[in-house]
């Protein structure tokens, strides 16, 4: 019986560690170039008010005049609500100008920094990944 318990404890610990890896990994901002900021103008295709992050699907015209769909990741609903956002801050068809930390890969998209024009509301800046990482570090200094 004691041998079974000795094997069960490490197995449970390994299972918990394995399950928690995806949750930890989802907070990575490695795909964004947080040293750069890019401003783009476009038409909102969809504003996804979801956890753990909200998203903007934005149609932006590229340099040749062809439409390109950008996927822009925003902060959590808690962050957005504290900054004055709501599910109707952006509506399909809205013409907006935003600033993002672009994708390192060069693909169209990025990490939201600010809504520079358009939308329905007042405060629309979440600072992007850099500010979210600083906030998280202040709340959890040992993580």
N, C-alpha and C positions, 0 to 999 in steps of 0.2 A: 504494500500500500504506500509506503514511504517513497519507494522508487517511482511509482506512478505520479505522485505529487511533485517530485523533483523534476520530472519531465514535463508535466503539465504547465508549471509556472513559466519556464522559458518559452514554451510554445505560445502561450497567451501573450507574453510580452512581445514576441516576434510578430504575432498577428496584429496587435495594436499598433506597433511601429509601422508595419506595412500599410495598414489602412490609413494612418495619419499622413503618409508621404504625399498623396495627391492633394490634400488640403493645404499642406505647407507649400507645395510647388506652385499652386495656383496663384500665390501672391508674388511670383517672380515678375519683374519688369524687364528681364533680360532682352526681350525682343524689341524694346523701344530704345531709341537713341536719346537718352534723357539729357544729353549735352546740347541737343539741337531743338529748335522750335520752328515750326512751319505753320503759316497761316493759309487756309484754303476757304474758298467760297463755294457754296453748292446748295442743292435742294434736298431737304430732309425726305428720305424715302420711308424711314421708320425710326421711331424713338422707343427703345425697349426699356421700360421701367422695371428692371428685374434685379434680383439678388443672385450672386454676390456682387455683380457689377452691372450697371446700366450700359446700354450701347446706343450709338447713333449710326444708322445706315444712311450715308450721304452720297448723293450723285454729284460728282465734280467733273467739270470739263477738263480734259488734259490739254497739253500744248497744241495738239492737232485738232482740237474741237470735238473729240470723241468723248462720250460720257464714260466715266469710270466710277465704280462704286467703292466708297471708302467705308471701312469698319472702324469706328472710333470707340474705344473703351473709356468709360467714365468710372468714377468712384462708386462706393456702395450707396444704397438708398439713404442710410443714416447721414453720410457726409453731404449728399445732395440736398436732403430736406433741411439740414442745418444751414445750408447756403441759400435757401429760398426756392429750390427747385420743387416741382411737382410733376405728376404724370402728363400734364398738358403744357409744360414749359416749351416743348417742341412738338409740333404737329406735322404730319405728312404734308408736303407741299411748301413748308416754310423755307424762305431763302435766308441762309445764315452764313456768317463768317466765323470760323473757329481757329484757334491755335492749338496745335498738338505737338507732342514729342513723336516724330515720325518712326515708322518701322525701320529697324536696322537693315532688313532685307531689301528695302526699296519698294515693297508692295504698298499699294494705296491703303493707308490707315494709320492709326496711331493711338497714343494715350492722350486723352483730353486734358488741356490746360485751361483754356478759357473760351467762352462764347463772346465774341467781339461785337457781333451785331445780329439782330433778328431774335426770334423766340418771343415768349410770352411770360414776362416776370422781371425781376430786378437783379438779384445777385446770381451770377452764373459762372463763377470762377472756382475751380477746385485745386488749382496749382499743379496738377499732374502727378505722376508717380513720385517725383522727388519729394513733394510736400507730404504725400500720403505715407511714404516710407519714414519721413522724419516724425510724423504724428504717431505712427505705430511704434517707432523706437522709443519715443518719450513715454508711451503707455506701458511698454514691455521692454525695459532696459536690458534684460538678460536674455532676450531671445535672438 
